[in-house]
Amino acid sequence: MALTRDNWPSRAAIQASLAAQFALPPLPPPIQDWFAWCRRMGTQCLVLEDPNWRENASGVLTGSGAVDVPGLLAEMEGYRFILNQKASTPEHLVWSDAVDTGQWQAHWVVLQNAGGDPLIGDIGRPEVPVLWDWHGSGRWSPRPLFPSLQVLMERIEVYVPPPSDEVSPTVFYTVHLVDLGDQPLQVLTALKTHPHYSRLSGASLLKLKHQLPLQLMHENVSVTRKDDLVRRFEALGAQVKVIERVFQSG
């Protein structure tokens, strides 16, 4: 089965695939400090403001920051490791390595990025100097930014958005089950936990196969509830459609 938007590999699958196929050179001690620092930062929004970093562009970081070696490999997806979509299947991901063509160096690792522009650590040197480059130019020619990884960790700050007097819009979510997938009985059984369908059983439950789409949530503001429904039914192989309606008060 070829890769499509519907069966695109998760970050965990990408990590596992890259870790099984590639290895990094020995990592200097500052990289372990970086892993620990990323764990402490968690999911906070981070920013790097420096006159030599992405001149005239936002310094808000959009990468996740690796906490271990598989994560460090996954951070290089699209930079060093390029997924061959046509040759890959969900069970077997095929990669090309930009090191083989001289477009990337084996001692470069991607630490973070902002809008796709990578912060690169040079693990070939004990202090791990930090470089950076614009993406999209067709080649990588990173320029020096900081003399060590320690300086980078000292310069990154937690991003605090500027105060705004604007009233945030309210988003209402409607969720429909649009396809039962390859295991319809499991999906129909899962519907029994939904209050709209909890009283159905036997033939009445089976009739739902011919009544798609089925409404799971209507005009609800709960992101948690919406995400839970999507996660639960997609895990069973079903297809779920989410409709968002934005209401701007004032």
N, C-alpha and C positions, 0 to 999 in steps of 0.2 A: 504494500500500500504506500503510495507516494505521500510526501508531506503536503499538507494543506493548512490553511488558517485554522481549521477546526481541530486538527490533531497535532498542532505545532508543539514541539517538546517544551516541557517546563524547565525552569532554571535548574531544578534538581537533576533532571535527566541530562541536561547539557553538562553540568558539573561531573556527573558520573561518567559520561561518555569521554570527556576530555581527560579526566584523571586516569581512565583505563588505557588511553592511547598515547598520552604525552607525559613527559617528566621535565621538571625544571632543574637548572643547575643548583648546586648547594646554596641555600638561602643564608645570607648574613644575619646576625642577631637583630639588627633594627627591623627586619621584616616581622619577627615574632612580636616586637613591641608594637608594630603597626596592627597586627591581628588583634592584640589585646586592646589597643586604642579604639579600633572599629567596634569591638564588642561593647565597650563602654559608651560609645556614641549611639549605638542602637539604631533606631529609625528616625532620629532627629534630623531636621533639615539643616544642612551645613553650607557655609559660604567661605570662599577664599578671596579676599580683597588684596590685590597686590598690583602695583603699576606695571609689572613685567608679565602679568598673567592675563591673557585675553584682553588686550587693550580695547577700551571702549565697548566691552561686552560684559554681561552679567557674570558674577563670580559664584553664583549659586550652583552647588554641586548636584549632579543628577545621578551619579553612580551609587552603588550600594555599599561599596567598601568591603573587601574580603576579610573573613575571620579565620580562614584556614587555606591550605594549599589548593584543594579543589575549587574553592571560591576564587582564589587568585588566578587559576587557569580560566575560569568562567568569565572573569573580568576582561579577558583578552579576546573574547568572542567578537568578531567583526574587526579586530585590529590585527592580531597575529593569526588567530584561527578563524577560517572562513568556512561556513557550512555550505556544502554542496547540496542544495535542495533537491535537484533532480535525481541525484544518486542515492539520497538518504531515504530511509523509511522510519516510522516511529520507533521501530525496534533496533535500528542500526543507523547511527548518524555518521556521515562521511565528511571528513574535514580536510582542507588544505592548509598547509603551514607556510605563512609568509616568510619564515626564516629560510625555507628552501629556495625561494626566488630572490633572496637578498633584500626584500622590502621591509624586513623587521630583523632585529637583533635578538639572539637567544638570551641575552642577559638583560633584556627590557621586560618589565612587567607593568601592567596598567593598575595604578593605585586607585584612581578616581577619574571622573570626567565631568565636564560641564557642557551640556548640549552636544555631546559627542566628541568634544575636544579633550584628549586624554592627558592626565598627569602620569608620567612614566617614571618608574623607579629603576635605576641602573644597579642591579644586584651583582654586577661584576666588580663592584668596588665596595669595601667594607662599610663605608658610611652611607651607602645608597643615595647618591645624588639624585635630585628630582629634575626631570625635564618636562617640557610640554610642547604640544603641536596643535595646529588647526587640523581638523579632519576634512576630508572631501577634496584634497588637492591631488590625489592620485599617487602620492608617495609620502613617506614619513621622513622628515628631517627635523627631529625635535631639537629645541634650543634649551640651554640651561635655565633653570628657575631658582632652585635652592641647592646649597652645597651638601645637604644631608636630609634624610627622611625625618630626623628629629625636628629640623626647622619647619618642615611642612606641618607636622602635627601641632607645633606651637602656633602656627599662623592661621590654621583653620578655626573658624568660630561657628557657634550655633547661630543659625539665621533667625533673626527676629523681624518679621514683616512690619513695615511702617503702619502706624495707626491709620484707620480709615473711618470717616463718618458715614460711609455708605452702608446701607442695610443689606446684609447678605441675602441672596435669593433663596427661596425654599424649593427643594427638589422633591417632587412626588414620583414614586416608583410604582409601575405596574409590571407584573411578572407573569408570563405565559409559558406553559409547557407546550412546545410546538412539535416535538418528535419524541417517540418513546425509545428510539435507538434499537440496538440488537437484543436487549433483554427486557422486553415490554412487561413481562410478568413481575419482575423485580421493581420496575418503576411504578406499576399499578399498586403493588403491595406497599411501597413507600408512601403512596398517596393516602393510604389509610391513616397516616399520622397527621394529615392535614385536616383542619376542622371542617372545611367545605365538603370533604369526601369521606369523613370518618364513619358515617353510617352506612355507606355502600358496601356490599359484599357480593360474592358470586357473580352471577350474570350481569348485575347492575354495574359492577366494577369493570368487567370486561367490555361493556358497551362504551366505556370512555375511550377505547382505542379509536372509535369512529366519530368522536366528538371533539377532536383536536381543532384549534388550540384550547388548552384548559387553563383557566385563570388560577394562579397561585397567590397573587397579591394584587390589590387594586388601590392606586392613589395613596400610597403609604409613604411616610417620610423616613421610615427606619432603614438606614443603610445596613445595619447589622442583620435585620430580617431578610432584606433583599439578598445580601451576600450569602446568607445561610441557605436560602432556597436554591440559588444558583449552584453553590458548591455541592449541596446534597444530591441534586438530580443530575448534574453533569458527571458526578462521580459514578453514577449508575449507567452512564452512556447516553442519557437523554439530552435533547437540545432545549435550551431555555432562552427565551427572548425577553429582554428588559427594555421597557419604554420609560423615558424620563420626561417629566413635564416640569419646567422651571417656572415658578411663580415669583415675580419680582414685586415685593410690596413697596408701597410709597410711591 
